[in-house]
Structure formats: structure tokens, C-alpha cells
Amino acid sequence: MQKNFKPHPNSFKNTFCIFHEVLPEKIEGLKKQFESKAGSAYYYTEEGMYRVSNHWGRLANSKWRLIARDPETDSKTKIGFAKWSAFYPDNAEEKLYYIEADFDKNLANYQHKNNPEFDGKAVLRTSFETAKRLKQVRNLQQLTSWAKYFDYDDINDLRKQIITELIFTEKSLEEIKREI
């Protein structure tokens, strides 16, 4: 029988968290302890929280992301798990976020400075500054029209050079492009 563990109701306000997708058997036998107006179900344990939802990302006053299983499950409704230690504070004023890029998969995302993998090298920015810069990074990754103004041999090398500068410096995109 599951011990009834219940966190404080305000524990999740203004938080950033990354959940990892799990299979349905992980919540078998657990008691649903909360259901949101949007239909998300929450299961609390001593270790962390399971969330069953068909929507992830910005939620009211929090930023919760789901990392999908590989291979990804077919269902639109996903079950995510996060340890309590993975919930980090979020606000609009502090420089809490940095960008990381996966050049092999041609992906980029933002991370919280409290992430244990943060090495202190990427520039920390506010959530607004991070979102703006992340949009620039993703445009560079997915579009090619910007590259017609450059003399280059390999667009992927050019992308990597510009994106790296966007992540690790305070230079604007225009400054970076001028310097190349």
C-alpha cells in the first residue's frame, strides 16, 4: 500500500523542471493525488512526482519539459517522472538559464543553472533573453537562407561557429556575423 505523501501546494509555483517519460507500469498501484483543470493527473511519492498529461512546456507559472523515451511512445498523453531535487526556482528577473546545443542531432534547448551538468561556461541569461537567443539558435539550425551572405565550405561548420558564439558570449547575432 502506498504511503500518502503530499507536498506543500505552493511547492511547484515558479519552478523549472525536466521530467523523463516513463511507461504506464510505473504508476500502477499509485493513488492519483491531484488532477488539474486541464486534465493532468499527479502522483506523488517520496522520491518525486509522476505527471500524466498531454501538454508540456509552459504551465501557468512554471516551465516543465518532458524528455521523451527513445523510441518515442505513440500516445499523445505521456507519463513523466521528476525527482523532487529536479525542481528549480524560476523567475523573470534573475539570470537562471543557459542554452545547450546538440550539433549531432541539430537541436538546442535551455537549461537551468542548478542543473548538475552545468559547467559554468555558457552565459547565463534571464528567461526572456534566453528565449530570444534560443529562437536565433533554432533559426540558424533549421533555415539556410541566412547562409547565402557567407563564403563557406560546410554550412554545418558555419552553424556551429555562430551558435557556439551565441551560447558562450554576450555578442549579438549581428556582431557575430560581422566578425565571420
Backbone torsions as a table, in degrees:
resi	resn	phi	psi	omega
1	MET	NA	134.6	-178.6
2	GLN	-72.9	130.4	173.7
3	LYS	-72.0	135.3	-176.9
4	ASN	-78.7	102.8	179.0
5	PHE	-105.6	127.2	-178.0
6	LYS	-134.6	116.1	176.9
7	PRO	-73.8	164.7	176.8
8	HIS	-61.6	138.4	-177.4
9	PRO	-55.6	-30.4	-178.9
10	ASN	-91.4	6.8	-177.2
11	SER	-58.9	-27.7	-171.8
12	PHE	-104.3	-3.8	179.6
13	LYS	-66.6	138.2	177.6
14	ASN	53.2	55.8	178.1
15	THR	-126.6	156.9	171.3
16	PHE	-115.4	135.9	179.2
17	CYS	-155.2	144.1	174.2
18	ILE	-111.5	120.1	176.5
19	PHE	-96.4	152.9	176.1
20	HIS	-115.3	130.0	-177.8
21	GLU	-63.4	137.4	176.5
22	VAL	-128.0	165.5	179.6
23	LEU	-84.7	157.7	-175.0
24	PRO	-55.2	-29.8	-178.7
25	GLU	-61.9	-19.8	179.3
26	LYS	-65.3	-26.3	-179.3
27	ILE	-105.7	2.3	177.3
28	GLU	-61.1	131.9	179.7
29	GLY	85.2	-8.9	177.8
30	LEU	-86.2	147.9	179.4
31	LYS	-91.3	127.4	174.8
32	LYS	-66.9	126.3	-175.3
33	GLN	-106.9	-14.3	178.6
34	PHE	-158.1	144.9	172.2
35	GLU	-132.8	127.0	-177.6
36	SER	-77.6	167.5	176.8
37	LYS	-61.9	-28.0	-179.6
38	ALA	-84.1	-1.7	175.8
39	GLY	96.4	5.2	177.2
40	SER	-78.0	138.9	179.9
41	ALA	-107.6	143.5	-176.6
42	TYR	-125.5	134.1	177.8
43	TYR	-125.3	122.5	-177.4
44	TYR	-105.6	138.3	174.7
45	THR	-131.3	172.8	176.9
46	GLU	-60.3	-33.6	-175.9
47	GLU	-81.0	-34.6	-175.5
48	GLY	174.6	-158.7	-174.7
49	MET	-120.4	138.9	168.3
50	TYR	-104.0	135.8	177.7
51	ARG	-127.0	128.4	177.5
52	VAL	-109.1	116.6	-173.7
53	SER	-157.1	158.0	173.7
54	ASN	-106.7	10.3	177.8
55	HIS	-142.7	135.1	-178.7
56	TRP	-137.5	161.4	179.7
57	GLY	120.6	-128.1	178.6
58	ARG	-80.7	124.0	-178.9
59	LEU	-127.3	110.2	-179.8
60	ALA	48.7	-101.8	-177.0
61	ASN	-115.0	24.8	-180.0
62	SER	-135.2	161.9	177.5
63	LYS	-120.6	101.8	-179.7
64	TRP	-118.5	123.4	-177.6
65	ARG	-113.2	148.4	176.5
66	LEU	-111.9	129.1	171.1
67	ILE	-96.7	115.8	-175.3
68	ALA	-72.9	156.1	175.2
69	ARG	-67.0	159.7	176.2
70	ASP	-127.1	109.2	6.8
71	PRO	-75.9	152.7	-176.4
72	GLU	-69.0	143.8	176.8
73	THR	-74.5	154.5	-176.5
74	ASP	-75.5	-29.4	-174.5
75	SER	-64.7	140.7	174.6
76	LYS	-73.7	-29.7	176.6
77	THR	-85.0	124.5	-176.5
78	LYS	-116.7	151.1	175.4
79	ILE	-108.7	121.1	179.3
80	GLY	-115.9	148.4	175.9
81	PHE	-125.7	140.0	174.4
82	ALA	-140.8	136.2	174.3
83	LYS	-70.8	154.3	179.0
84	TRP	-59.4	-32.1	-178.9
85	SER	-71.3	-9.8	-178.7
86	ALA	-90.6	0.5	177.4
87	PHE	-91.7	118.1	-177.0
88	TYR	-114.4	152.4	-179.7
89	PRO	-67.8	146.8	179.3
90	ASP	-133.1	139.2	170.3
91	ASN	-158.5	168.4	-175.4
92	ALA	-85.0	-16.7	-172.7
93	GLU	-90.2	-39.9	-174.2
94	GLU	-80.6	154.2	175.3
95	LYS	-86.7	91.4	-172.9
96	LEU	-108.6	-13.0	-168.8
97	TYR	-121.1	151.1	173.1
98	TYR	-135.7	164.0	-178.9
99	ILE	-107.3	140.1	171.8
100	GLU	-126.8	143.8	-178.7
101	ALA	-120.4	141.5	173.0
102	ASP	-109.8	100.5	-175.0
103	PHE	-72.1	-25.7	178.1
104	ASP	-70.1	-40.5	-179.2
105	LYS	-94.9	-3.6	-179.4
106	ASN	57.8	47.0	-179.7
107	LEU	-127.1	157.4	174.4
108	ALA	-147.2	149.1	176.9
109	ASN	-154.1	169.2	177.9
110	TYR	-101.1	151.5	180.0
111	GLN	-133.0	161.5	178.8
112	HIS	-91.3	145.6	-178.4
113	LYS	-63.7	-21.1	178.1
114	ASN	-81.4	-5.2	175.9
115	ASN	-57.7	127.3	-177.8
116	PRO	-61.2	-16.7	179.5
117	GLU	-86.3	-6.5	-179.7
118	PHE	-68.3	123.9	-177.0
119	ASP	-97.8	2.0	177.3
120	GLY	81.5	3.9	-176.2
121	LYS	-90.1	-38.3	179.7
122	ALA	-71.3	148.8	180.0
123	VAL	-71.7	132.6	175.1
124	LEU	-85.1	140.4	-178.7
125	ARG	-139.0	165.1	173.1
126	THR	-69.7	167.5	-179.8
127	SER	-61.7	-38.4	178.9
128	PHE	-65.3	-48.8	179.5
129	GLU	-61.8	-38.9	180.0
130	THR	-65.0	-45.4	-180.0
131	ALA	-61.1	-42.0	179.7
132	LYS	-63.2	-46.9	-178.5
133	ARG	-69.9	-37.4	178.6
134	LEU	-62.7	-37.5	176.7
135	LYS	-61.9	-41.4	177.9
136	GLN	-62.9	-43.9	179.9
137	VAL	-61.3	-47.3	-178.6
138	ARG	-65.2	-35.8	175.6
139	ASN	-63.4	-42.2	177.6
140	LEU	-62.7	-37.1	-179.0
141	GLN	-70.5	-38.0	-169.4
142	GLN	-101.1	-20.1	-178.1
143	LEU	-107.4	161.8	177.2
144	THR	-123.7	-14.0	-175.1
145	SER	-58.3	-34.0	-179.5
146	TRP	-63.0	-25.4	-173.0
147	ALA	-78.7	-12.4	-176.8
148	LYS	-65.8	-15.9	-179.3
149	TYR	-89.6	1.6	-177.0
150	PHE	-116.2	151.7	173.0
151	ASP	-99.9	110.1	-175.1
152	TYR	-145.2	158.4	176.4
153	ASP	-95.4	-37.6	-175.9
154	ASP	-134.8	115.8	-177.7
155	ILE	-62.3	-31.4	-179.9
156	ASN	-67.8	-36.2	175.4
157	ASP	-66.5	-41.6	178.2
158	LEU	-63.0	-45.3	176.7
159	ARG	-56.0	-49.7	-177.0
160	LYS	-60.0	-41.4	-179.9
161	GLN	-62.4	-47.3	-177.8
162	ILE	-69.6	-45.4	-178.5
163	ILE	-63.6	-40.5	178.4
164	THR	-59.6	-42.5	177.3
165	GLU	-64.4	-39.4	179.1
166	LEU	-63.4	-34.7	-177.6
167	ILE	-79.8	-41.3	-169.4
168	PHE	-103.6	3.5	178.0
169	THR	-135.6	170.6	175.5
170	GLU	-94.2	0.9	-178.4
171	LYS	-61.5	144.8	175.8
172	SER	-75.5	163.4	178.5
173	LEU	-60.5	-39.4	-179.6
174	GLU	-63.5	-42.8	178.1
175	GLU	-61.7	-43.9	-179.2
176	ILE	-61.6	-46.4	-179.7
177	LYS	-63.7	-37.7	178.5
178	ARG	-63.9	-36.1	-176.7
179	GLU	-75.1	-17.9	-177.4
180	ILE	-83.3	NA	NA
